[in-house]
Amino acid sequence: MPDTKPLLKLTDVATLLGRSPETVRRDLHRNPAAVPPRVVIPGARHLRWSEQDVVAWLGKHTQGGQHD
C-alpha cells in the first residue's frame, strides 16, 4: 500500500533545510541537486515532497550522514 502521509509543502521543506522558500524554489531550477527530490503530481502546479524522501536526502547530504 502506498505511503498515505500528507505531502510536505514548500514552506515545510524550506524550514527543514533551514532555507527560505524562495531559495528552495530557485534551487529547483538552478541547482536541483541542492534540494530533495520532489513528488510530481500530473496536472498539478503545487510543489510537494514526501517526508520520507526528504529525511533520506538529508541523511545523505549532511555531515555524518550515510554516503553511497
N, CA, C and O atoms as CSV, one atom per row, in Angstrom:
chain,resi,resn,atom,element,x,y,z
A,1,MET,N,N,0.847,-1.181,0.000
A,1,MET,CA,C,0.000,0.000,0.000
A,1,MET,C,C,0.896,1.248,0.000
A,1,MET,O,O,1.883,1.298,0.733
A,2,PRO,N,N,0.561,2.241,-0.807
A,2,PRO,CA,C,1.397,3.447,-0.853
A,2,PRO,C,C,1.368,4.224,0.449
A,2,PRO,O,O,0.448,4.101,1.258
A,3,ASP,N,N,2.414,5.036,0.625
A,3,ASP,CA,C,2.520,5.893,1.804
A,3,ASP,C,C,1.339,6.863,1.818
A,3,ASP,O,O,1.087,7.544,0.823
A,4,THR,N,N,0.620,6.932,2.925
A,4,THR,CA,C,-0.559,7.795,2.987
A,4,THR,C,C,-0.336,9.037,3.838
A,4,THR,O,O,-1.287,9.747,4.164
A,5,LYS,N,N,0.923,9.304,4.201
A,5,LYS,CA,C,1.217,10.509,4.971
A,5,LYS,C,C,1.008,11.723,4.085
A,5,LYS,O,O,1.228,11.657,2.876
A,6,PRO,N,N,0.584,12.832,4.678
A,6,PRO,CA,C,0.433,14.053,3.870
A,6,PRO,C,C,1.780,14.476,3.284
A,6,PRO,O,O,2.827,14.301,3.909
A,7,LEU,N,N,1.735,15.025,2.100
A,7,LEU,CA,C,2.952,15.510,1.464
A,7,LEU,C,C,3.365,16.836,2.075
A,7,LEU,O,O,2.525,17.604,2.545
A,8,LEU,N,N,4.672,17.102,2.065
A,8,LEU,CA,C,5.204,18.352,2.602
A,8,LEU,C,C,5.083,19.461,1.563
A,8,LEU,O,O,5.236,19.225,0.365
A,9,LYS,N,N,4.811,20.656,2.031
A,9,LYS,CA,C,4.720,21.831,1.161
A,9,LYS,C,C,6.085,22.499,1.089
A,9,LYS,O,O,7.007,22.152,1.828
A,10,LEU,N,N,6.193,23.464,0.187
A,10,LEU,CA,C,7.438,24.215,0.011
A,10,LEU,C,C,7.919,24.820,1.327
A,10,LEU,O,O,9.105,24.740,1.648
A,11,THR,N,N,7.017,25.417,2.085
A,11,THR,CA,C,7.419,26.049,3.351
A,11,THR,C,C,7.921,25.014,4.355
A,11,THR,O,O,8.833,25.298,5.132
A,12,ASP,N,N,7.335,23.821,4.346
A,12,ASP,CA,C,7.784,22.754,5.247
A,12,ASP,C,C,9.209,22.326,4.912
A,12,ASP,O,O,10.053,22.184,5.797
A,13,VAL,N,N,9.463,22.124,3.629
A,13,VAL,CA,C,10.790,21.691,3.197
A,13,VAL,C,C,11.818,22.792,3.461
A,13,VAL,O,O,12.931,22.511,3.905
A,14,ALA,N,N,11.451,24.025,3.192
A,14,ALA,CA,C,12.361,25.145,3.450
A,14,ALA,C,C,12.748,25.190,4.925
A,14,ALA,O,O,13.916,25.397,5.253
A,15,THR,N,N,11.791,25.001,5.798
A,15,THR,CA,C,12.065,25.004,7.232
A,15,THR,C,C,13.019,23.866,7.607
A,15,THR,O,O,13.967,24.073,8.365
A,16,LEU,N,N,12.771,22.675,7.080
A,16,LEU,CA,C,13.636,21.535,7.380
A,16,LEU,C,C,15.059,21.749,6.877
A,16,LEU,O,O,16.017,21.278,7.491
A,17,LEU,N,N,15.195,22.461,5.758
A,17,LEU,CA,C,16.516,22.704,5.183
A,17,LEU,C,C,17.192,23.939,5.752
A,17,LEU,O,O,18.379,24.166,5.514
A,18,GLY,N,N,16.440,24.743,6.506
A,18,GLY,CA,C,16.999,25.976,7.047
A,18,GLY,C,C,17.211,27.032,5.977
A,18,GLY,O,O,18.130,27.845,6.072
A,19,ARG,N,N,16.368,27.021,4.967
A,19,ARG,CA,C,16.449,27.976,3.857
A,19,ARG,C,C,15.115,28.682,3.702
A,19,ARG,O,O,14.106,28.269,4.274
A,20,SER,N,N,15.125,29.739,2.933
A,20,SER,CA,C,13.856,30.409,2.640
A,20,SER,C,C,13.146,29.648,1.521
A,20,SER,O,O,13.793,28.977,0.718
A,21,PRO,N,N,11.815,29.752,1.468
A,21,PRO,CA,C,11.087,29.115,0.366
A,21,PRO,C,C,11.572,29.604,-1.001
A,21,PRO,O,O,11.619,28.830,-1.956
A,22,GLU,N,N,11.933,30.886,-1.094
A,22,GLU,CA,C,12.413,31.430,-2.364
A,22,GLU,C,C,13.715,30.759,-2.790
A,22,GLU,O,O,13.914,30.489,-3.974
A,23,THR,N,N,14.597,30.491,-1.840
A,23,THR,CA,C,15.863,29.828,-2.154
A,23,THR,C,C,15.627,28.401,-2.624
A,23,THR,O,O,16.254,27.957,-3.586
A,24,VAL,N,N,14.732,27.679,-1.962
A,24,VAL,CA,C,14.420,26.306,-2.372
A,24,VAL,C,C,13.835,26.318,-3.783
A,24,VAL,O,O,14.225,25.501,-4.617
A,25,ARG,N,N,12.918,27.220,-4.057
A,25,ARG,CA,C,12.298,27.312,-5.378
A,25,ARG,C,C,13.369,27.624,-6.446
A,25,ARG,O,O,13.371,27.023,-7.520
A,26,ARG,N,N,14.257,28.550,-6.144
A,26,ARG,CA,C,15.321,28.914,-7.073
A,26,ARG,C,C,16.256,27.722,-7.313
A,26,ARG,O,O,16.649,27.457,-8.449
A,27,ASP,N,N,16.610,27.006,-6.239
A,27,ASP,CA,C,17.490,25.851,-6.383
A,27,ASP,C,C,16.867,24.737,-7.213
A,27,ASP,O,O,17.586,23.987,-7.873
A,28,LEU,N,N,15.560,24.617,-7.192
A,28,LEU,CA,C,14.895,23.606,-8.017
A,28,LEU,C,C,15.245,23.789,-9.490
A,28,LEU,O,O,15.348,22.814,-10.235
A,29,HIS,N,N,15.427,25.029,-9.901
A,29,HIS,CA,C,15.722,25.323,-11.301
A,29,HIS,C,C,17.218,25.445,-11.566
A,29,HIS,O,O,17.710,24.937,-12.574
A,30,ARG,N,N,17.947,26.112,-10.671
A,30,ARG,CA,C,19.374,26.377,-10.892
A,30,ARG,C,C,20.278,25.230,-10.478
A,30,ARG,O,O,21.271,24.945,-11.147
A,31,ASN,N,N,19.940,24.573,-9.384
A,31,ASN,CA,C,20.794,23.534,-8.821
A,31,ASN,C,C,19.932,22.445,-8.188
A,31,ASN,O,O,19.852,22.352,-6.963
A,32,PRO,N,N,19.289,21.624,-9.009
A,32,PRO,CA,C,18.358,20.611,-8.473
A,32,PRO,C,C,18.980,19.649,-7.458
A,32,PRO,O,O,18.266,19.090,-6.626
A,33,ALA,N,N,20.288,19.451,-7.516
A,33,ALA,CA,C,20.940,18.548,-6.557
A,33,ALA,C,C,20.981,19.140,-5.150
A,33,ALA,O,O,21.282,18.428,-4.192
A,34,ALA,N,N,20.680,20.441,-5.014
A,34,ALA,CA,C,20.738,21.118,-3.718
A,34,ALA,C,C,19.434,20.996,-2.931
A,34,ALA,O,O,19.316,21.538,-1.833
A,35,VAL,N,N,18.468,20.291,-3.487
A,35,VAL,CA,C,17.184,20.097,-2.799
A,35,VAL,C,C,16.752,18.636,-2.942
A,35,VAL,O,O,17.139,17.963,-3.898
A,36,PRO,N,N,15.957,18.152,-1.999
A,36,PRO,CA,C,15.471,16.774,-2.100
A,36,PRO,C,C,14.587,16.591,-3.340
A,36,PRO,O,O,13.992,17.552,-3.827
A,37,PRO,N,N,14.503,15.361,-3.847
A,37,PRO,CA,C,13.628,15.114,-4.995
A,37,PRO,C,C,12.171,15.354,-4.604
A,37,PRO,O,O,11.737,14.970,-3.517
A,38,ARG,N,N,11.431,15.985,-5.492
A,38,ARG,CA,C,10.040,16.293,-5.192
A,38,ARG,C,C,9.105,15.285,-5.825
A,38,ARG,O,O,9.495,14.533,-6.718
A,39,VAL,N,N,7.889,15.275,-5.365
A,39,VAL,CA,C,6.842,14.429,-5.921
A,39,VAL,C,C,6.191,15.208,-7.059
A,39,VAL,O,O,5.747,16.341,-6.871
A,40,VAL,N,N,6.136,14.599,-8.230
A,40,VAL,CA,C,5.498,15.243,-9.374
A,40,VAL,C,C,4.089,14.677,-9.500
A,40,VAL,O,O,3.900,13.481,-9.721
A,41,ILE,N,N,3.112,15.556,-9.355
A,41,ILE,CA,C,1.715,15.157,-9.470
A,41,ILE,C,C,1.218,15.660,-10.823
A,41,ILE,O,O,1.137,16.869,-11.036
A,42,PRO,N,N,0.886,14.755,-11.736
A,42,PRO,CA,C,0.454,15.180,-13.067
A,42,PRO,C,C,-0.710,16.171,-13.000
A,42,PRO,O,O,-1.696,15.945,-12.299
A,43,GLY,N,N,-0.577,17.252,-13.729
A,43,GLY,CA,C,-1.633,18.252,-13.798
A,43,GLY,C,C,-1.653,19.242,-12.645
A,43,GLY,O,O,-2.473,20.160,-12.634
A,44,ALA,N,N,-0.767,19.071,-11.679
A,44,ALA,CA,C,-0.739,19.971,-10.524
A,44,ALA,C,C,0.475,20.881,-10.601
A,44,ALA,O,O,1.544,20.465,-11.048
A,45,ARG,N,N,0.310,22.116,-10.168
A,45,ARG,CA,C,1.412,23.073,-10.182
A,45,ARG,C,C,2.075,23.216,-8.807
A,45,ARG,O,O,3.131,23.836,-8.686
A,46,HIS,N,N,1.462,22.653,-7.796
A,46,HIS,CA,C,1.997,22.774,-6.438
A,46,HIS,C,C,3.270,21.952,-6.278
A,46,HIS,O,O,3.402,20.869,-6.848
A,47,LEU,N,N,4.193,22.478,-5.500
A,47,LEU,CA,C,5.418,21.754,-5.181
A,47,LEU,C,C,5.175,20.939,-3.917
A,47,LEU,O,O,4.749,21.478,-2.896
A,48,ARG,N,N,5.445,19.652,-3.988
A,48,ARG,CA,C,5.226,18.764,-2.850
A,48,ARG,C,C,6.367,17.769,-2.739
A,48,ARG,O,O,6.985,17.396,-3.737
A,49,TRP,N,N,6.637,17.343,-1.508
A,49,TRP,CA,C,7.692,16.377,-1.222
A,49,TRP,C,C,7.156,15.308,-0.281
A,49,TRP,O,O,6.279,15.570,0.542
A,50,SER,N,N,7.690,14.114,-0.413
A,50,SER,CA,C,7.426,13.032,0.528
A,50,SER,C,C,8.344,13.227,1.724
A,50,SER,O,O,9.549,13.417,1.558
A,51,GLU,N,N,7.785,13.181,2.928
A,51,GLU,CA,C,8.604,13.348,4.133
A,51,GLU,C,C,9.712,12.300,4.176
A,51,GLU,O,O,10.844,12.602,4.556
A,52,GLN,N,N,9.391,11.091,3.794
A,52,GLN,CA,C,10.375,10.005,3.790
A,52,GLN,C,C,11.533,10.331,2.845
A,52,GLN,O,O,12.690,10.091,3.190
A,53,ASP,N,N,11.244,10.868,1.672
A,53,ASP,CA,C,12.288,11.238,0.715
A,53,ASP,C,C,13.167,12.365,1.252
A,53,ASP,O,O,14.385,12.342,1.075
A,54,VAL,N,N,12.554,13.347,1.904
A,54,VAL,CA,C,13.306,14.483,2.445
A,54,VAL,C,C,14.237,14.011,3.558
A,54,VAL,O,O,15.402,14.406,3.597
A,55,VAL,N,N,13.739,13.175,4.457
A,55,VAL,CA,C,14.552,12.671,5.563
A,55,VAL,C,C,15.716,11.834,5.023
A,55,VAL,O,O,16.840,11.950,5.511
A,56,ALA,N,N,15.450,10.995,4.024
A,56,ALA,CA,C,16.515,10.180,3.427
A,56,ALA,C,C,17.556,11.062,2.742
A,56,ALA,O,O,18.757,10.819,2.862
A,57,TRP,N,N,17.092,12.091,2.019
A,57,TRP,CA,C,18.005,13.014,1.342
A,57,TRP,C,C,18.878,13.746,2.359
A,57,TRP,O,O,20.086,13.884,2.165
A,58,LEU,N,N,18.262,14.212,3.438
A,58,LEU,CA,C,19.027,14.899,4.485
A,58,LEU,C,C,20.084,13.970,5.085
A,58,LEU,O,O,21.202,14.401,5.366
A,59,GLY,N,N,19.734,12.708,5.279
A,59,GLY,CA,C,20.685,11.741,5.823
A,59,GLY,C,C,21.907,11.553,4.937
A,59,GLY,O,O,23.008,11.311,5.431
A,60,LYS,N,N,21.711,11.665,3.634
A,60,LYS,CA,C,22.815,11.505,2.694
A,60,LYS,C,C,23.600,12.791,2.474
A,60,LYS,O,O,24.751,12.742,2.040
A,61,HIS,N,N,23.003,13.935,2.766
A,61,HIS,CA,C,23.622,15.207,2.417
A,61,HIS,C,C,24.017,16.069,3.622
A,61,HIS,O,O,24.265,17.266,3.475
A,62,THR,N,N,24.074,15.473,4.787
A,62,THR,CA,C,24.523,16.208,5.959
A,62,THR,C,C,25.766,15.513,6.513
A,62,THR,O,O,25.964,14.316,6.304
A,63,GLN,N,N,26.593,16.269,7.215
A,63,GLN,CA,C,27.791,15.682,7.792
A,63,GLN,C,C,27.402,14.561,8.733
A,63,GLN,O,O,26.492,14.693,9.551
A,64,GLY,N,N,28.108,13.463,8.596
A,64,GLY,CA,C,27.819,12.305,9.428
A,64,GLY,C,C,26.723,11.440,8.841
A,64,GLY,O,O,26.390,10.396,9.402
A,65,GLY,N,N,26.150,11.863,7.706
A,65,GLY,CA,C,25.106,11.070,7.042
A,65,GLY,C,C,25.715,9.920,6.281
A,65,GLY,O,O,26.935,9.838,6.138
A,66,GLN,N,N,24.882,9.043,5.798
A,66,GLN,CA,C,25.345,7.894,5.034
A,66,GLN,C,C,25.664,8.342,3.617
A,66,GLN,O,O,24.969,9.186,3.051
A,67,HIS,N,N,26.705,7.778,3.056
A,67,HIS,CA,C,27.096,8.081,1.690
A,67,HIS,C,C,27.049,6.802,0.880
A,67,HIS,O,O,27.316,5.717,1.396
A,68,ASP,N,N,26.703,6.937,-0.404
A,68,ASP,CA,C,26.671,5.767,-1.287
A,68,ASP,C,C,28.049,5.232,-1.570
A,68,ASP,O,O,28.192,4.249,-2.297
